[in-house]
Amino acid sequence: MTRTLIAGGATGIGAAAALAFVAEGHDVVVCDVNAEGLDRLTAQSEGLAGRVATLELDLMPVDAAARAVAFAADVLGGIDCLFVNAAVLASARLEDWTAEMWDHSMALNLRLPFLLTQAALPHLRASANASVIFTSSTGALRGHAGMPAYHASKAGLLGLVRSLTDELSPAGIRVNALLPGWVDTPFNNAFWDHQADPEAVRRQIDNGIPMRRHGTASEVAGSILYLASESARYVTGTSLVVDGGFTAV
Ligand SMILES: NC(=O)c1ccc[n+]([C@@H]2O[C@H](COP(=O)([O-])OP(=O)(O)OC[C@H]3O[C@@H](n4cnc5c(N)ncnc54)[C@H](O)[C@@H]3O)[C@@H](O)[C@H]2O)c1
């Protein structure tokens, strides 16, 4: 059994991953600021083989990492997989960006994965199949105007993966990044809200994806289970792109 802490999983990819873990008999703790989403997730998990425990928590403050890890280790009796998935997507014209907006994005998207890994380290060291997974994005490889902090933070995660891989591999702790492409979740709502003609923009985006459509959260979840599993025991320091071919062309 893989005991997993999911940081940010009340909706979207994190929730789909939680349900996929639980369906396969693994126990999961999900920390998220969205209490309603956590309740929905708990209800959806009923009857499945594993257990979901949830903690309503804003992961932005510095002390949130220690609180999330303490709760998860207590409930699960240890942590084998740390899956850091929460992020924020802020968009503005370059001249309208402030230092506060930049710091806000970086605190969640890049500092949190670092702090959670630090906090979870004693538990990961004690695990026979320890792994850390960060949700980066194909936005680490490509850029859109107006979202400098998002792209910089998601690219920064790839550097963090490499540094941690060098430091933690001798201890048997694997570290990998997941890079989803366009996935249908509430995450992109702010992006769609800013489009004059969202349907036309969506058609244009889908035409640029070889599979000609967005992915679903459950289509991404399988890759997270794989990275956490024994099947991936020699897979570390890498990026797994799940994007319907978006970045291949
Ligand atoms: N949807 C996409 O197209 C897409 C593409 C590439 C990467 N991603 C990445 O996937 C990850 C998950 O996003 P998603 O698409 O599933 O969207 P989502 O909005 O459904 O999931 C994000 C989760 O993080 C939680 N969260 C946000 N801020 C938080 C905070 N301060 N404290 C605690 N929890 C917080 C949200 O409540 C939500 O449950 C993100 O890292 C995102 O950057 C998404």
The ligand as a Gaussian input file, in Angstrom:
#p B3LYP/6-31G(d) Opt

LIG

0 1
 N       -5.896000      22.166000     -15.802000
 C       -4.878000      22.349000     -16.610000
 O       -5.049000      22.604000     -17.800000
 C       -3.468000      22.219000     -16.073000
 C       -2.415000      22.160000     -17.010000
 C       -1.120000      22.034000     -16.540000
 C       -0.861000      21.968000     -15.183000
 N       -1.902000      22.041000     -14.318000
 C       -1.567000      21.969000     -12.902000
 O       -2.322000      20.966000     -12.287000
 C       -2.414000      21.247000     -10.882000
 C       -3.820000      20.988000     -10.423000
 O       -4.690000      21.842000     -11.091000
 P       -6.116000      21.382000     -11.644000
 O       -6.103000      21.639000     -13.102000
 O       -6.475000      20.048000     -11.152000
 O       -7.033000      22.541000     -11.013000
 P       -7.923000      22.622000      -9.701000
 O       -8.202000      24.055000      -9.496000
 O       -9.082000      21.685000      -9.831000
 O       -6.963000      22.047000      -8.564000
 C       -6.128000      22.851000      -7.763000
 C       -6.404000      22.504000      -6.318000
 O       -5.501000      23.243000      -5.497000
 C       -6.253000      23.794000      -4.429000
 N       -5.630000      25.005000      -3.910000
 C       -5.412000      26.158000      -4.572000
 N       -4.872000      27.062000      -3.724000
 C       -4.758000      26.469000      -2.522000
 C       -4.273000      26.880000      -1.250000
 N       -3.809000      28.122000      -1.029000
 N       -4.306000      26.009000      -0.228000
 C       -4.797000      24.749000      -0.409000
 N       -5.258000      24.295000      -1.588000
 C       -5.241000      25.151000      -2.632000
 C       -7.624000      24.100000      -5.044000
 O       -8.619000      24.282000      -4.053000
 C       -7.839000      22.878000      -5.914000
 O       -8.433000      21.822000      -5.186000
 C       -1.897000      22.674000     -10.707000
 O       -0.592000      22.617000     -10.192000
 C       -1.874000      23.228000     -12.118000
 O       -0.875000      24.202000     -12.285000
 C       -3.192000      22.157000     -14.710000

